[in-house]
Amino acid sequence: MDCKVFCMSNIPPQNPYQQPVSYAVPQTQTQLQPQKDQTLAIIALITGILSPTLGVLCCMFLPLGLVALITGLLGMQKVSKGTGEGYGMALAGVILGGGTLLLYGAFFAYLFFGAQSEFNGINFDY
């Protein structure tokens, strides 16, 4: 008999002993980028915020302002090299720390030199 009349489809019969066709799964190589460091920028921001407030309360403006200024500059340097993040936080730390140092420095210079000029006109000879 002719298969064209009695066959249901025109697909040739499969060999049952043949290996099934496997499709290759594309290999995706995900390389994790090293995470960029924000530690210096965060320290600069926190100490920059604390320097004017604790400077009034505890006279800690000098160490906190210096820490904010130095860590902010180092954080900005890391960002420019491409190994760090947080340029805005580091910049805010530099501005707050440097501004605190300038503000308190000017205040204490005014107190020191202003007090000296007032005592110049007083005669302590009795």
C-alpha positions as CSV (number, residue, x, y, z in Angstrom):
1,M,0.0,0.0,0.0
2,D,1.0,3.5,-0.6
3,C,1.9,5.5,2.5
4,K,0.8,8.7,0.9
5,V,-2.8,7.7,1.1
6,F,-2.9,6.2,4.6
7,C,-0.2,8.2,6.5
8,M,-1.4,11.0,8.8
9,S,1.5,13.4,8.2
10,N,4.3,13.9,5.8
11,I,7.0,13.7,8.6
12,P,9.3,10.8,8.2
13,P,9.4,8.4,11.1
14,Q,12.0,9.0,13.8
15,N,14.6,6.5,14.7
16,P,14.0,5.5,18.3
17,Y,17.7,4.8,18.9
18,Q,18.9,8.2,17.7
19,Q,20.1,10.8,20.3
20,P,17.7,13.7,20.8
21,V,18.7,17.0,19.4
22,S,19.9,19.1,22.3
23,Y,20.1,22.8,22.1
24,A,23.2,24.5,23.6
25,V,22.4,26.8,26.5
26,P,24.4,30.0,26.0
27,Q,27.0,30.4,28.7
28,T,26.6,33.7,30.4
29,Q,29.7,34.9,32.2
30,T,28.7,37.4,34.8
31,Q,31.7,39.0,36.3
32,L,31.0,40.8,39.5
33,Q,32.4,44.2,39.6
34,P,34.2,45.0,42.8
35,Q,31.9,47.1,45.0
36,K,33.1,50.7,45.3
37,D,33.9,52.0,48.7
38,Q,31.9,54.8,50.3
39,T,33.4,54.6,53.8
40,L,35.5,57.8,53.6
41,A,32.7,59.8,52.2
42,I,30.3,58.6,54.9
43,I,32.8,59.4,57.7
44,A,33.4,62.8,56.1
45,L,29.7,63.6,56.0
46,I,29.0,62.4,59.6
47,T,31.9,64.3,61.1
48,G,31.2,67.3,59.0
49,I,27.6,67.4,60.4
50,L,28.8,66.8,64.0
51,S,31.6,69.3,63.9
52,P,29.5,72.5,64.2
53,T,27.0,71.0,66.7
54,L,29.5,69.3,69.0
55,G,31.9,72.2,68.5
56,V,29.5,74.4,70.5
57,L,28.7,71.8,73.1
58,C,32.0,70.0,73.8
59,C,34.7,72.1,72.0
60,M,35.2,69.2,69.6
61,F,35.1,71.4,66.5
62,L,38.9,71.1,65.9
63,P,39.3,67.3,65.7
64,L,35.9,66.7,64.0
65,G,36.5,69.5,61.5
66,L,39.9,68.1,60.7
67,V,38.6,64.6,60.3
68,A,35.8,65.8,58.1
69,L,38.2,67.8,55.9
70,I,40.8,65.1,55.6
71,T,38.5,62.1,55.0
72,G,36.4,64.2,52.6
73,L,39.5,65.1,50.5
74,L,40.6,61.4,50.5
75,G,37.1,60.3,49.6
76,M,37.0,62.7,46.7
77,Q,40.4,61.4,45.6
78,K,39.1,57.8,45.6
79,V,36.1,58.8,43.5
80,S,38.3,60.6,40.9
81,K,40.5,57.4,40.7
82,G,37.4,55.3,40.1
83,T,37.7,53.1,43.2
84,G,35.1,54.9,45.4
85,E,31.7,56.4,45.4
86,G,30.0,59.2,47.2
87,Y,31.5,62.3,45.7
88,G,28.6,64.5,47.0
89,M,28.9,63.2,50.6
90,A,32.7,63.7,50.5
91,L,32.2,67.2,49.1
92,A,29.6,68.0,51.8
93,G,32.1,66.8,54.5
94,V,34.8,69.0,53.1
95,I,32.5,72.1,53.0
96,L,31.1,71.5,56.5
97,G,34.5,70.6,58.1
98,G,36.3,73.4,56.4
99,G,33.6,75.9,57.1
100,T,33.5,74.9,60.8
101,L,37.2,75.3,61.1
102,L,37.1,78.8,59.4
103,L,34.1,79.9,61.5
104,Y,35.4,78.8,64.9
105,G,38.9,80.0,64.0
106,A,37.6,83.5,63.1
107,F,35.5,83.5,66.3
108,F,38.4,82.6,68.6
109,A,40.8,84.9,66.8
110,Y,38.3,87.7,67.4
111,L,38.0,86.8,71.0
112,F,41.7,86.6,71.5
113,F,42.8,89.8,69.6
114,G,39.7,91.7,70.7
115,A,40.3,90.9,74.4
116,Q,44.0,92.0,74.0
117,S,43.0,95.3,72.5
118,E,40.6,96.1,75.3
119,F,43.2,95.4,78.0
120,N,45.7,97.7,76.3
121,G,43.9,100.8,77.6
122,I,43.6,99.6,81.2
123,N,46.2,100.8,83.7
124,F,47.0,98.2,86.3
125,D,49.3,100.4,88.3
126,Y,47.8,101.3,91.7
